[in-house]
Amino acid sequence: MNVGYITDMGDNRPINQDSLYVDKDLGLFILADGMGGHNVGEVAGKIAVEVAAKSIRAGLESGKEITLIFREAVSEANKSI
């Protein structure tokens, strides 16, 4: 599978706060959109994708049901931020 991806910081921000995680082998793509210029919004995005990806991989390895895997991943990411 060939994939491509890009993020865009928009016209009003000095830095790109978007974070992206790509695992081509799993076919897993996670995007955390920036926080609209909030302080350290880029840190929140980075944490979100890292924690969610780790949670999803662990859930897949344990054989959990896919809906539960994603629900838990989002919950864990939110708690981490």
RARASUL-V698751 format. One record per residue. N is the residue number from 0. PHI is phi in radians with two decimals (* if undefined). Layout:
BEGIN
N,PHI ; N,PHI
END
This chain:
BEGIN
0,* ; 1,-1.71 ; 2,-2.30 ; 3,-2.43 ; 4,-2.77 ; 5,-2.76 ; 6,-2.13 ; 7,-2.40 ; 8,-1.35 ; 9,1.44 ; 10,-1.59 ; 11,-1.86 ; 12,-2.08 ; 13,-1.37 ; 14,-2.39 ; 15,-1.51 ; 16,-1.60 ; 17,-1.29 ; 18,-2.23 ; 19,-2.36 ; 20,-2.16 ; 21,-2.29 ; 22,-2.19 ; 23,-1.09 ; 24,-1.12 ; 25,-1.49 ; 26,1.23 ; 27,-1.91 ; 28,-2.25 ; 29,-2.18 ; 30,-2.13 ; 31,-1.91 ; 32,-1.22 ; 33,-1.04 ; 34,-1.75 ; 35,1.08 ; 36,1.58 ; 37,-1.06 ; 38,-0.97 ; 39,0.87 ; 40,-1.03 ; 41,-1.17 ; 42,-1.22 ; 43,-1.06 ; 44,-1.11 ; 45,-1.11 ; 46,-1.06 ; 47,-1.00 ; 48,-1.24 ; 49,-1.15 ; 50,-1.19 ; 51,-1.10 ; 52,-1.09 ; 53,-1.08 ; 54,-1.13 ; 55,-1.12 ; 56,-1.04 ; 57,-1.12 ; 58,-1.12 ; 59,-1.12 ; 60,-1.14 ; 61,-1.46 ; 62,1.45 ; 63,-1.12 ; 64,-1.20 ; 65,-1.05 ; 66,-1.10 ; 67,-1.13 ; 68,-0.99 ; 69,-1.25 ; 70,-1.07 ; 71,-1.15 ; 72,-1.09 ; 73,-1.15 ; 74,-1.08 ; 75,-1.12 ; 76,-1.09 ; 77,-1.08 ; 78,-1.11 ; 79,-1.17 ; 80,-1.28
END
